[in-house]
Amino acid sequence: AMLARFNFCSPLLELVLPEYCLGCGALKGNATWYPKGKILSGLRPWDGPHLCAYCFEVLSAKKSVSRPLQIEGMNSIPVVASQWTNPLLVDLVGQWKYFGVRGLAWPLGDLLVSAILQNDMADENTIWVPLPLHRKRERERGFNQAGLLAAHLAEFCGGSIMADLFIRSRATRQQAKLDSAQDRQNNMLGVFECRRTLDRVKLEKSRVIAVDDIVTTGATAGSLVNFGESVGLKIEAVVCLGLARPTSSDC
């Protein structure tokens, strides 16, 4: 309820409080500012990037990374990210998702676009499939962060979006609040449903890639890939902003 009230009041807060950089705290007007981009679905005219150009340069200087996602009963697929997770990126994604700073979609989306281009993954035949939120959480948040990333990728890397292909049939606990990989896997059991009939002709000519914000253990993305396989949809890769570094157990 508190988050819903925050989202309701956010337009007023944006007008009353000066925009500042969530990376270094610089006030807009006192530093070179990251520019606003196109108003995609889920963004509003009063949203601001809330990031200075210097902090964006710090993030964009990090190299794109990847590692295989091991999925039970399936071959592994690649996860490609703009960078390994780090405190600045995690904090910005948290401000974006949980505190209604929607305009961070522009700089964060550009980070992911850069990773896609670096890995030669831009293709007009790509179908970007954002990981869905449960309808209650999306209503409270006002947007699906993976959906905004997917829209950004389609705009600047080509391809199309299937945002309404899958739904979360039940609300789950936030993955970030679960400690173990097993708890995260259990949290995602049987959570996805297919919303409409697959267009087999279109899929045969396309490459399907799932879009997430941050991949830690890969439980959420792996669950979607596994479910997609069960209904005849082959997801070839996952792309995200941040990827947790592999541990010894991953090697």
C-alpha positions in Angstrom: 0.0 0.0 0.0 2.9 2.4 0.8 4.5 1.7 -2.6 1.1 2.4 -4.3 0.8 5.7 -2.5 4.4 6.6 -3.4 3.6 5.9 -7.1 0.4 8.0 -6.9 2.3 11.0 -5.4 5.4 10.7 -7.6 4.3 13.2 -10.2 4.0 15.8 -7.4 7.3 14.9 -5.9 9.0 15.2 -9.3 7.7 18.8 -9.6 8.4 19.9 -6.0 11.8 18.2 -5.5 14.7 18.9 -7.8 16.0 16.0 -9.8 19.3 14.6 -8.5 21.7 11.9 -9.6 21.1 8.6 -7.7 24.7 7.6 -8.3 26.6 10.6 -6.8 23.9 12.9 -5.5 24.7 15.8 -7.9 21.8 18.1 -8.5 20.5 18.6 -12.1 22.0 21.8 -13.4 25.2 21.3 -11.4 26.5 18.5 -13.6 26.2 17.2 -17.2 23.0 15.2 -17.2 22.0 12.0 -18.9 19.4 12.9 -21.6 15.7 11.8 -21.5 14.8 9.4 -24.2 11.6 8.4 -26.0 8.5 8.0 -23.9 7.9 4.3 -24.1 4.9 2.6 -22.6 5.2 2.7 -18.8 7.1 6.0 -18.8 5.5 9.4 -18.2 6.3 12.9 -19.5 7.5 14.1 -16.1 9.9 11.2 -15.5 13.6 12.1 -15.4 16.7 10.0 -15.9 18.0 10.8 -12.3 21.6 10.1 -13.4 24.5 12.3 -14.4 26.6 11.6 -17.4 29.7 10.8 -15.3 27.9 8.0 -13.3 26.6 6.6 -16.6 30.2 6.6 -17.9 31.3 4.7 -14.8 28.7 2.0 -15.6 29.1 1.9 -19.3 32.9 1.5 -19.0 32.3 -2.0 -17.6 32.5 -4.8 -20.1 29.6 -7.0 -21.2 29.8 -10.4 -19.6 28.1 -13.8 -20.1 27.9 -17.3 -18.6 25.8 -20.3 -19.2 22.5 -20.8 -17.4 22.1 -24.4 -16.3 18.5 -25.6 -16.5 17.4 -28.8 -15.1 16.5 -31.4 -17.8 17.8 -29.1 -20.6 20.9 -27.9 -22.3 22.4 -24.7 -20.9 21.7 -21.4 -22.7 23.8 -18.2 -22.5 23.0 -15.3 -20.2 24.4 -12.0 -21.6 24.6 -9.0 -19.3 25.9 -5.4 -19.6 28.2 -6.2 -16.6 28.7 -8.2 -13.5 26.4 -7.0 -10.7 28.0 -4.2 -8.6 26.8 -1.9 -5.8 26.0 1.1 -8.1 24.0 -1.0 -10.6 22.1 -2.9 -7.9 21.2 0.3 -6.2 20.0 2.0 -9.4 17.9 -1.1 -10.3 16.4 -1.1 -6.8 15.5 2.6 -7.0 13.9 1.9 -10.4 11.9 -1.1 -9.4 10.9 -0.4 -5.8 10.9 3.4 -5.5 9.2 4.5 -8.7 12.1 6.2 -10.4 10.9 5.1 -13.8 13.2 7.4 -15.9 16.2 5.2 -15.0 14.8 3.1 -17.8 16.6 5.3 -20.3 20.2 5.0 -19.0 19.7 1.4 -17.9 18.1 0.5 -21.2 21.0 2.0 -23.0 23.4 -0.1 -21.0 21.6 -3.2 -22.2 21.5 -2.0 -25.8 25.3 -1.5 -25.7 25.7 -5.1 -24.5 23.5 -6.4 -27.3 25.5 -4.6 -29.9 28.8 -5.7 -28.4 27.7 -9.3 -28.7 26.3 -8.9 -32.2 22.8 -9.9 -31.0 20.8 -7.1 -32.8 18.5 -8.7 -35.3 15.2 -7.7 -36.9 14.0 -11.3 -36.5 14.4 -11.3 -32.7 11.4 -11.7 -30.4 12.1 -10.1 -27.0 10.2 -11.8 -24.2 10.2 -9.9 -21.0 9.9 -11.8 -17.8 6.3 -11.1 -16.5 5.3 -9.7 -13.2 2.3 -10.8 -11.3 -0.6 -8.5 -12.2 -0.8 -7.2 -8.5 2.8 -6.3 -8.4 2.8 -4.7 -11.8 -0.3 -2.7 -10.8 1.4 -1.5 -7.6 4.7 -0.7 -9.4 3.0 0.9 -12.4 5.3 -0.9 -14.9 7.2 -4.0 -15.6 10.9 -3.2 -15.6 11.7 -6.2 -18.0 8.9 -4.9 -20.3 10.5 -1.5 -20.5 13.9 -3.0 -21.2 12.4 -5.2 -24.0 10.7 -2.1 -25.5 14.0 -0.3 -25.4 15.8 -3.2 -27.1 13.1 -3.4 -29.8 13.4 0.3 -30.4 17.2 0.4 -30.8 18.2 -3.1 -31.7 15.3 -4.2 -33.9 12.9 -7.1 -33.5 9.5 -7.2 -31.8 8.1 -7.8 -28.3 5.9 -10.5 -26.9 5.0 -8.9 -23.7 1.7 -10.6 -23.3 2.8 -14.1 -24.1 3.3 -15.4 -20.5 1.7 -14.4 -17.2 2.6 -15.2 -13.6 -0.4 -17.1 -12.4 0.3 -16.5 -8.7 2.1 -13.9 -6.6 5.5 -15.0 -5.3 7.9 -13.7 -2.7 10.6 -11.3 -4.0 13.5 -13.4 -5.2 16.0 -10.8 -3.9 14.7 -11.6 -0.3 15.4 -15.3 -0.6 18.8 -16.5 0.5 19.4 -19.8 -1.2 19.2 -21.0 -4.8 16.9 -23.8 -3.7 14.5 -21.4 -2.1 14.5 -19.3 -5.3 13.8 -22.4 -7.4 11.0 -23.5 -5.1 9.5 -20.0 -5.2 9.1 -20.2 -9.0 7.6 -23.7 -9.2 4.5 -23.7 -11.5 4.4 -19.9 -11.6 4.1 -19.3 -15.4 1.2 -19.8 -17.8 0.9 -19.2 -21.5 -1.6 -16.5 -22.3 -2.3 -17.1 -25.9 -1.7 -19.6 -28.8 1.8 -19.5 -30.2 2.3 -18.2 -33.7 4.3 -21.2 -35.0 5.0 -19.6 -38.4 6.5 -16.5 -36.9 8.5 -18.4 -34.3 10.1 -20.6 -36.9 11.5 -17.5 -38.5 12.6 -15.8 -35.3 15.1 -16.0 -32.5 13.4 -15.8 -29.1 15.4 -14.1 -26.3 14.1 -13.5 -22.7 14.7 -10.2 -21.0 15.3 -9.7 -17.2 16.8 -7.0 -15.0 19.3 -8.8 -12.8 20.1 -12.5 -12.9 21.5 -14.0 -9.7 21.0 -17.7 -9.5 19.0 -17.8 -12.7 16.0 -19.4 -11.0 13.4 -17.0 -12.5 14.8 -16.9 -16.0 15.4 -20.7 -15.9 11.9 -21.4 -14.8 10.5 -19.3 -17.8 12.9 -21.0 -20.2 11.8 -24.4 -18.9 8.1 -23.5 -19.1 8.6 -22.1 -22.7 10.1 -25.4 -23.7 7.1 -27.3 -22.3 4.7 -25.3 -24.5 6.9 -25.5 -27.6 8.7 -22.2 -27.3 12.5 -22.4 -27.5 14.2 -19.5 -25.8 17.7 -19.3 -27.0 19.3 -16.8 -24.6 18.6 -14.5 -21.7 19.8 -10.8 -21.6 19.9 -8.7 -18.5 21.5 -5.6 -17.0 23.5 -7.3 -14.3 24.7 -10.9 -13.9 26.1 -12.4 -10.6 29.6 -13.6 -10.9 29.9 -17.4 -11.1 30.8 -19.2 -7.9 32.9 -22.3 -7.6 29.7 -24.4 -7.6 28.8 -22.9 -11.1 32.1 -24.0 -12.7 
